[in-house]
Amino acid sequence: MRLSPFSLGLTSPLETARGPIERREGFLVAVGPDSDAGSVPARGLGEATPLPGWTESRAACEAALRGVDGGGDDGEPIAPDALDRLDPVDTPAARHGLALALADATARDAGDALAERLARAEGLPAPAETVPVNATIGDGDPEAAVDAAERAVERGFDCLKVKVGARDLDDDIERLWAVRRAVGGGVALRADANGAWDRETARSAVERLAPLNLAYLEQPLPADDLDGAAALRERQTEVPIALDESLASRGLDAALDAGAADAVVLKPMALGGPDRALAAARRAREAGVEPVITTTIDAVVARTAAVHVAAAVPEIAPCGLATGSLLDADLAPDPCPVSAGSVTVPDGPGLAGDAFGDLP
C-alpha cells in the first residue's frame, strides 16, 4: 500500500455547525502490483480525507493506515485482514480509503464499474447511469440567495438546498420565501440548519415553513438531540426532517430506532467506505427513510466513489455531490462533472477507467 498526502484549499471558508472548513487534507491510498508486491490483482485507488467532527483526525487516519501495511513503509504488502482491522466508527476515513482502493482494484480486475460491483454485493438492481444532484445556496441576504438560486435553476438544477440557522429565524423565513417566489413551485427546496436551533426555535420554524412545501428541513437541532427530532416529526407532517450531523454523533441505527428522520444524509467518508454507505442506504430505505448521498467536501477520487454509491441506490433523490466547485484546485480532472443538475456515472472499469492513471 502506498499513501500520498495532499492538501487542497477551498475557494472560501465553508461555515458549519462545528466551525469553518478552510482546507481539505488527506491521503491517496494505492494498492496493487505497483504498491503491494502483487498482493492485489489490479491497481486500485482510494482516498482518505478525514474531517474532524464527522471522522477521526488526520493524524489518527494516517496512523491507522500505516498500521495495516507492515509498519508504514510505502509499498509493503497489506495483510489479508487489513480492512477488518480498520474500525469504521473510530477511523472511518482510514477505512474508506482502503475499502475504496480494494473495491476499485476488484472492479477493475473484473472489468466492472464500481457501481455495478456495489449494487451486486447488496443484491440491488443495475445502477443508474446518471444521478440527480442539488445546488447549495449559502447564507447570504435575500437578494444574494435569490441571485444564486436563479443562476442554479438556469444551469439546470431542480433541487436547491438553502443554508439557514446563521441568522435570525425571521430573516431565514424571509430568505426562503424570496427564493420560493423566484424559482416557483416546480423546484424542490431543502433548508439546512446544521444543528443551529434549540427546540423552541425549531418548533416555530417548522410551523412557519409548512406553507413553503419544503422537500425537507435538514438537521434543525443539535446532533445529539434525537428525541427532539423525533418530537418534531410527531408534532407535524408538513415538513419532513432530515438528519446529517446526528449520524456522525449517534449513528444511523440510533436515528432509525428513535424515529427521528424522514431522510438521512449519508457521507461515505464518515461511514467508513462506499460499501458501508450503500448498506446504510439500504437499511434506511427498508425502514421507510429516504437516503441521500453526499460528500465531506472530498477530493475527486472520493467524490467519484460517492457518485457510484448514489447510482447504486434505486430511484435516489437528488444528492449533495456538486461539491467539486468548493475546492480551489483538485487532484485530477473530474470524470463526472455536473451538467443540467445531474452527473453521469463513469462506466468503468473501477472508479473511472483510466481517468486517475496519473495519480500516485
C-alpha positions as CSV (number, residue, x, y, z in Angstrom):
1,M,0.0,0.0,0.0
2,R,1.2,3.5,-0.8
3,L,0.0,6.6,0.9
4,S,0.3,10.0,-0.8
5,P,-0.6,13.1,1.2
6,F,-2.4,16.0,-0.3
7,S,-3.8,19.4,0.8
8,L,-6.4,21.4,-1.1
9,G,-7.8,24.8,-0.3
10,L,-11.4,25.8,-0.5
11,T,-12.5,28.7,-2.7
12,S,-13.9,30.3,0.5
13,P,-14.3,29.0,4.1
14,L,-17.3,26.8,4.5
15,E,-19.2,27.5,7.7
16,T,-20.6,24.5,9.5
17,A,-22.1,23.9,13.0
18,R,-18.6,22.7,14.0
19,G,-16.8,25.8,12.7
20,P,-15.4,26.9,9.4
21,I,-13.7,24.5,6.9
22,E,-10.8,26.1,5.1
23,R,-8.7,23.2,3.7
24,R,-9.2,19.5,2.9
25,E,-6.2,17.4,3.8
26,G,-5.9,13.7,3.3
27,F,-4.2,10.8,1.6
28,L,-4.5,8.9,-1.7
29,V,-4.3,5.2,-1.0
30,A,-3.0,3.0,-3.7
31,V,-3.0,-0.8,-3.7
32,G,-2.0,-3.3,-6.3
33,P,1.0,-4.7,-8.1
34,D,2.9,-1.4,-8.2
35,S,2.4,-0.8,-4.5
36,D,1.8,-4.1,-2.8
37,A,4.2,-6.5,-4.4
38,G,1.3,-8.3,-6.1
39,S,-1.0,-8.7,-3.1
40,V,-3.9,-7.3,-5.1
41,P,-4.7,-8.5,-8.7
42,A,-5.1,-5.0,-10.1
43,R,-4.2,-1.5,-9.1
44,G,-6.8,0.3,-7.0
45,L,-7.0,3.8,-5.8
46,G,-8.8,5.2,-2.7
47,E,-9.0,8.4,-0.8
48,A,-8.9,9.1,2.9
49,T,-9.9,12.7,3.7
50,P,-10.8,13.0,7.4
51,L,-13.0,15.8,8.7
52,P,-12.8,16.0,12.5
53,G,-16.3,16.1,13.9
54,W,-17.5,13.6,11.3
55,T,-14.4,11.4,11.2
56,E,-11.1,10.9,13.0
57,S,-8.3,13.4,12.9
58,R,-5.7,13.4,10.1
59,A,-3.1,12.1,12.4
60,A,-5.3,9.2,13.6
61,C,-6.2,8.4,10.0
62,E,-2.6,8.2,8.9
63,A,-1.6,6.1,12.0
64,A,-4.5,3.7,11.3
65,L,-3.5,3.3,7.6
66,R,0.2,2.9,8.3
67,G,-0.6,0.3,11.0
68,V,-2.0,-2.1,8.4
69,D,0.8,-2.1,5.9
70,G,3.7,-3.7,7.7
71,G,4.7,-0.7,9.8
72,G,4.3,2.2,7.4
73,D,6.8,1.6,4.7
74,D,5.3,2.5,1.3
75,G,5.0,-0.5,-0.9
76,E,4.7,-3.1,1.8
77,P,2.0,-5.7,1.2
78,I,-1.2,-5.3,3.1
79,A,-2.4,-8.1,5.3
80,P,-5.4,-10.1,4.1
81,D,-7.4,-8.9,7.2
82,A,-6.2,-5.3,6.8
83,L,-9.7,-3.9,6.1
84,D,-11.1,-5.7,9.1
85,R,-8.5,-4.1,11.3
86,L,-9.7,-0.6,10.5
87,D,-12.6,0.4,12.8
88,P,-15.4,2.1,10.8
89,V,-16.5,4.0,13.9
90,D,-13.2,5.1,15.3
91,T,-11.3,5.6,12.0
92,P,-14.0,5.8,9.2
93,A,-11.8,7.9,6.8
94,A,-9.0,5.4,7.0
95,R,-11.3,2.5,6.3
96,H,-12.9,4.5,3.5
97,G,-9.5,5.0,1.8
98,L,-8.5,1.3,1.9
99,A,-12.0,0.0,1.3
100,L,-12.3,2.2,-1.8
101,A,-8.8,1.2,-3.1
102,L,-9.6,-2.5,-2.7
103,A,-13.1,-2.1,-4.3
104,D,-11.6,-0.2,-7.2
105,A,-9.0,-2.9,-7.8
106,T,-11.6,-5.7,-7.6
107,A,-13.9,-4.0,-10.0
108,R,-11.1,-3.1,-12.4
109,D,-9.9,-6.7,-12.4
110,A,-13.4,-7.9,-13.3
111,G,-13.9,-5.1,-15.9
112,D,-16.9,-3.7,-14.0
113,A,-17.8,-0.2,-13.0
114,L,-17.6,0.3,-9.2
115,A,-21.4,1.0,-9.0
116,E,-22.1,-2.4,-10.6
117,R,-19.9,-4.2,-8.1
118,L,-21.5,-2.4,-5.2
119,A,-25.1,-3.0,-6.3
120,R,-24.4,-6.7,-7.0
121,A,-22.9,-7.1,-3.5
122,E,-26.1,-5.7,-1.9
123,G,-28.5,-7.6,-4.2
124,L,-29.7,-4.4,-5.8
125,P,-30.8,-3.9,-9.5
126,A,-28.4,-2.5,-12.1
127,P,-27.3,1.0,-11.1
128,A,-28.5,4.2,-12.7
129,E,-26.5,5.9,-15.5
130,T,-27.0,9.4,-14.0
131,V,-27.5,10.8,-10.6
132,P,-29.5,13.9,-9.8
133,V,-27.8,16.5,-7.6
134,N,-28.8,19.6,-5.6
135,A,-27.3,23.0,-5.7
136,T,-26.4,24.6,-2.4
137,I,-27.3,28.2,-1.7
138,G,-25.3,30.0,1.1
139,D,-26.5,32.1,4.0
140,G,-26.4,35.5,2.3
141,D,-29.1,38.1,2.3
142,P,-32.4,37.6,0.4
143,E,-31.1,39.3,-2.7
144,A,-27.9,37.1,-2.8
145,A,-29.9,33.9,-2.1
146,V,-32.3,34.7,-5.0
147,D,-29.5,35.5,-7.4
148,A,-27.7,32.2,-6.5
149,A,-31.0,30.3,-6.8
150,E,-31.9,31.8,-10.2
151,R,-28.4,31.0,-11.6
152,A,-28.6,27.4,-10.3
153,V,-32.0,26.9,-12.0
154,E,-30.7,28.4,-15.2
155,R,-27.9,25.8,-15.1
156,G,-30.5,23.0,-14.9
157,F,-30.8,22.3,-11.1
158,D,-34.3,21.5,-10.0
159,C,-33.4,20.9,-6.3
160,L,-31.9,23.6,-4.1
161,K,-30.5,23.4,-0.6
162,V,-30.6,26.7,1.2
163,K,-28.4,27.2,4.3
164,V,-30.2,28.6,7.3
165,G,-29.5,28.9,11.0
166,A,-26.8,31.5,11.0
167,R,-29.3,34.4,11.0
168,D,-32.4,35.2,13.0
169,L,-35.3,32.9,12.2
170,D,-37.3,35.8,10.7
171,D,-34.5,36.6,8.3
172,D,-34.3,32.9,7.3
173,I,-38.0,32.7,6.7
174,E,-37.8,35.8,4.5
175,R,-34.9,34.4,2.5
176,L,-36.6,31.1,1.9
177,W,-39.8,32.8,0.8
178,A,-37.8,35.1,-1.6
179,V,-36.2,32.0,-3.1
180,R,-39.5,30.2,-3.5
181,R,-41.1,33.1,-5.2
182,A,-38.2,33.5,-7.5
183,V,-37.9,29.8,-8.6
184,G,-41.6,28.8,-8.4
185,G,-43.2,25.6,-7.1
186,G,-41.6,23.3,-9.6
187,V,-38.1,23.5,-7.9
188,A,-37.6,21.4,-4.8
189,L,-36.3,23.4,-1.8
190,R,-34.4,22.0,1.1
191,A,-33.3,24.0,4.2
192,D,-30.2,23.0,6.2
193,A,-29.9,24.5,9.7
194,N,-26.7,22.5,10.6
195,G,-28.0,21.9,14.1
196,A,-28.2,25.6,14.9
197,W,-31.6,25.8,16.6
198,D,-32.9,24.9,20.0
199,R,-36.2,23.0,20.4
200,E,-38.4,26.1,20.7
201,T,-36.9,27.8,17.6
202,A,-37.2,24.5,15.6
203,R,-40.9,24.1,16.5
204,S,-41.5,27.7,15.4
205,A,-39.5,27.1,12.2
206,V,-41.5,24.0,11.1
207,E,-44.8,25.8,11.7
208,R,-43.8,28.8,9.7
209,L,-42.1,26.7,6.9
210,A,-45.0,24.4,6.3
211,P,-46.5,26.6,3.5
212,L,-43.2,26.6,1.6
213,N,-43.6,22.9,0.7
214,L,-40.0,22.0,1.6
215,A,-38.6,18.7,0.5
216,Y,-37.1,18.5,3.9
217,L,-35.6,20.5,6.8
218,E,-32.1,19.2,7.5
219,Q,-30.6,18.9,11.0
220,P,-32.8,21.5,12.7
221,L,-31.5,20.5,16.2
222,P,-28.1,19.8,17.7
223,A,-26.6,16.4,16.6
224,D,-27.2,14.6,19.9
225,D,-30.9,15.6,20.2
226,L,-32.6,12.6,18.5
227,D,-35.5,12.9,21.0
228,G,-36.1,16.4,19.9
229,A,-36.0,15.5,16.2
230,A,-38.5,12.7,16.9
231,A,-40.8,15.1,18.7
232,L,-40.7,17.5,15.8
233,R,-41.8,14.7,13.5
234,E,-44.6,13.7,15.9
235,R,-46.0,17.3,16.1
236,Q,-46.3,17.8,12.3
237,T,-46.2,16.1,9.0
238,E,-45.9,19.0,6.6
239,V,-42.1,19.5,6.9
240,P,-40.0,16.3,6.6
241,I,-37.0,16.1,8.8
242,A,-33.6,15.0,7.6
243,L,-30.6,14.2,9.7
244,D,-26.9,14.6,8.9
245,E,-24.6,15.5,11.8
246,S,-26.7,13.2,14.1
247,L,-25.4,10.2,12.1
248,A,-21.8,11.0,13.0
249,S,-22.8,11.8,16.6
250,R,-25.3,9.0,17.3
251,G,-25.2,6.6,14.4
252,L,-27.7,5.6,11.8
253,D,-29.3,2.8,13.8
254,A,-30.0,5.1,16.7
255,A,-31.6,7.6,14.4
256,L,-33.8,5.0,12.8
257,D,-34.7,3.4,16.2
258,A,-35.7,6.8,17.6
259,G,-38.0,7.5,14.6
260,A,-36.2,10.8,14.3
261,A,-35.9,11.2,10.5
262,D,-37.8,11.1,7.2
263,A,-34.5,11.3,5.3
264,V,-30.8,10.7,6.2
265,V,-27.8,12.3,4.6
266,L,-25.1,9.7,4.2
267,K,-21.5,10.5,3.8
268,P,-19.3,7.6,2.7
269,M,-16.2,9.1,4.2
270,A,-17.9,9.4,7.6
271,L,-19.5,5.9,7.4
272,G,-16.3,4.1,6.6
273,G,-16.4,3.3,2.9
274,P,-18.6,3.1,-0.1
275,D,-19.7,-0.4,0.9
276,R,-20.9,0.7,4.3
277,A,-22.6,3.8,2.8
278,L,-24.6,1.7,0.4
279,A,-25.5,-0.8,3.1
280,A,-26.7,2.1,5.2
281,A,-28.8,3.5,2.4
282,R,-30.4,0.1,2.0
283,R,-31.2,-0.1,5.8
284,A,-32.7,3.4,5.7
285,R,-34.9,2.6,2.7
286,E,-36.1,-0.6,4.3
287,A,-37.1,1.5,7.4
288,G,-39.1,3.8,5.3
289,V,-36.5,6.6,5.4
290,E,-35.1,8.2,2.3
291,P,-31.3,8.1,1.8
292,V,-29.4,11.0,0.3
293,I,-25.7,10.6,-0.6
294,T,-23.3,13.5,-0.1
295,T,-19.6,14.2,0.5
296,T,-17.5,15.7,3.2
297,I,-16.1,18.2,0.6
298,D,-13.8,15.4,-0.7
299,A,-11.3,15.4,-3.5
300,V,-12.2,14.0,-6.8
301,V,-11.4,10.3,-6.1
302,A,-13.8,10.0,-3.1
303,R,-16.3,12.3,-4.8
304,T,-16.4,9.9,-7.8
305,A,-16.8,7.0,-5.4
306,A,-19.8,8.7,-3.8
307,V,-21.4,9.1,-7.3
308,H,-21.1,5.3,-7.7
309,V,-22.7,4.8,-4.3
310,A,-25.6,7.1,-5.2
311,A,-26.0,5.4,-8.6
312,A,-26.4,2.0,-6.9
313,V,-29.4,3.2,-4.7
314,P,-32.6,2.7,-6.7
315,E,-34.5,5.9,-7.5
316,I,-32.2,8.0,-5.4
317,A,-33.3,11.6,-4.5
318,P,-31.1,14.5,-5.6
319,C,-27.7,14.1,-3.8
320,G,-25.2,16.5,-2.4
321,L,-22.4,15.6,-4.9
322,A,-22.0,19.0,-6.6
323,T,-19.2,19.9,-4.3
324,G,-16.1,20.0,-6.5
325,S,-16.5,23.7,-7.2
326,L,-15.9,24.4,-3.5
327,L,-12.2,23.4,-3.9
328,D,-9.8,25.9,-5.4
329,A,-7.9,23.0,-7.1
330,D,-8.3,19.3,-7.3
331,L,-6.2,16.2,-7.7
332,A,-7.3,15.4,-11.3
333,P,-10.0,16.5,-13.8
334,D,-13.4,15.4,-12.7
335,P,-14.6,12.3,-14.6
336,C,-18.3,13.1,-13.7
337,P,-18.8,16.8,-13.8
338,V,-22.2,18.3,-13.0
339,S,-24.4,19.1,-16.1
340,A,-28.0,20.2,-16.0
341,G,-28.5,19.2,-12.4
342,S,-27.1,15.7,-12.7
343,V,-23.9,13.7,-13.0
344,T,-23.1,10.9,-15.4
345,V,-21.7,7.8,-13.7
346,P,-18.4,6.7,-15.1
347,D,-18.8,3.3,-16.8
348,G,-15.5,1.9,-15.6
349,P,-13.8,-0.3,-15.2
350,G,-13.4,0.5,-11.5
351,L,-13.8,4.1,-10.4
352,A,-13.4,5.8,-13.8
353,G,-11.4,3.7,-16.2
354,D,-8.1,5.5,-16.9
355,A,-9.1,8.9,-15.5
356,F,-6.9,8.7,-12.5
357,G,-4.0,6.9,-14.1
358,D,-1.5,9.7,-13.5
359,L,-2.2,9.9,-9.7
360,P,0.2,8.2,-7.3
